[in-house]
Amino acid sequence: MILNYSQPLELSKLTSWIDTALQSALPGFWVLFIELLLVGIALLAAYAVIAIILIYVERKVTAFFQARVGPNRVGKYGIFQTIADVLKILIKEIIQINRVDKFLFFTAPFFMVVASMLTFGVIPFGQGLQAIDFNIGVLYVTAVSSLGIIGVLLAGWSSNNKYSMIGAMRSGAQFVSYELSAGFALMTMVVLSGTMQLGEMVETQRYCWNIFNGHLASLVAFVIYLISGHAETNRGPFDLPEAESELTAGYHTEYSGLQFGFFYLAEYLNMFIIAAIAATVFLGGWMPVQIWGWDAFNQLMWYIPSYVWFFGKVGVLIFFSLWVRWSFPRLRIDQLLNLEWKYLLPINLVNILIMVLIVLSGLTLTDIFGK
Amino acid sequence: MRSFPQYFSDLFGGIRSLLTGLSVTWMELWTKKVTQQYPENRKTLVISDRFRAELSMPHDDNNEHACTACGICQMNCPNGTIRVISRTLETDDGKKKRELDRYIYDLGTCTFCNLCVISCPSDAIKFTNNFENATFTRSKLVQQLNKEGSKLRAKKPVAKAE
């Protein structure tokens, strides 16, 4: 049932206006071509803008956690600091390293960027703001985000540097392990929602977010997804691949200039992607807070556009990720793998079983209270 | 092999300690920022009294200092930073008396060890907080600490009366 609320600020109005304008002026093929082009440009622009904002936010929040003030010289409150940094990194020299595997060395950063870029295609940024709504969106996300590890491994392998190699190998072990947990956590949610389509998943969470819907099992899945998400993005207490005290900078030791920038960019975007997927799957995505029967309240919530809701939820999760990063000490590699294989994975397997039982016996919150 | 209850107590103990850590950093997030915005807050900047930035020789209102040119500071200085140049004067009653001519202090070689101040028998020198010591040439680091035309402070009147 789709209720008709007035949504004055939705971007989907703009996109459908563009679509009708193009339809009336051009033949079908060109409409498709131009629209694909526009979507591509919009996503690339979003990619760059989100990265710049994230870097600024991280530096500020980090500073606040350490009782500092953070960047505050370039522009008011240092808001142009990241832009200055981007310009600097663009004009920096890319240093040629002797005896590296040239082809792989230059390919590796692109793998990282492309892997995170591809994920952008299915993230629902707002109502109607989704490039493509697959019926297997969750599967696609997990598959595509796993590509990033190839970039890391290639970078470590081709750098002709033992630190890079060790860092990349650690990263590989870490990534493969935690991908399992992340996949299981998402699978728990797929069981709960009964769909793998991200758009539909958001729609099913209209009155009850998935994190509450499956009682404790959902919450456990959420926590596990966040932990393994942090581990996958090589951040927080899991940044072993670039443990600077042991490995200088891990897999990107030999990279400089724009190539290093790509790794840096991909790291921040991966953080965003993990938060975005978590927000979509567990916290209702772009769906505003809706309460069954409170029509006036629901209408009020719809006045806030859906993309604001989405970025708000993502922002909270990203803040949490930074909070975790500056709270916990870095794990040792054996502790890291212990955590995954001896704790998260068994918990996850039991958790998915419990979730299946909850769903089959009709005990989810939506089942109990009947929509 | 650890026991099964041990596994769970470890797990929940770990979660509790992580939450404690999170609460500590959460409190830290809202504490006052300690960064000194240095060039802007020059007027209100507070430097610790014991901070040793630059050697100085305090002069009183009559342009008098307490240095007797004994040279103990020069001997105690491990780096040869201090040079005490004295001149000999003949007083009215025919005695020869040593007096400070120039007190040369080379900031560039000083390690701020404080040995000169500790060893000075007449408390004539001390370290000040004036830390803005950057100059464009090294020669400007070599300073003369006694002011032009200054002279040794006379012994206290109490001592004279005895």
Interface residues (C-beta under 8 A of the other chain):
Chain A: A63 F64 F65 Q66 A67 R68 V69 N72 W323 V324 W326 S327 F328 Y343
Chain B: L11 L18 G21 L22 V24 T25 W26 E28 L29 T31 K32 K33 V34 T35 Q37
